Amino acid sequence: MPITQSAKKAIRGSLRKKALNDQRKKAMKEIIKKIEKIAKSNVQSDKDEARKMLSGAFQVIDKAAKRGVIKKNNAANKKSRLSKLTK
């Protein structure tokens, strides 16, 4: 347990940051799963819908990388894999 006031404050701050990071990571995972599910179906209209969702997914992934939730190369790999899947 923290003893000093600054250590207590640091824990409060780290809990807030963890909550935000978890939200960003969850949003990223949800949109990726949605696109993968839609893209794996054989219907062409579904693939078009997945392509439309791609820019939103890229935005969420880039924001997570910018904030340090995931690393830059990890973001690039995710974006590459999604774009390859929707073609």
Secondary structure, DSSP 4 states (H G I P E B T S, - for coil): ---SHHHHHHHHHHHHHHHHHHHHHHHHHHHHHHHHHHHTSS-HHHHHHHHHHHHHHHHHHHHHHHHTSS-HHHHHHHHHHHHHHH-
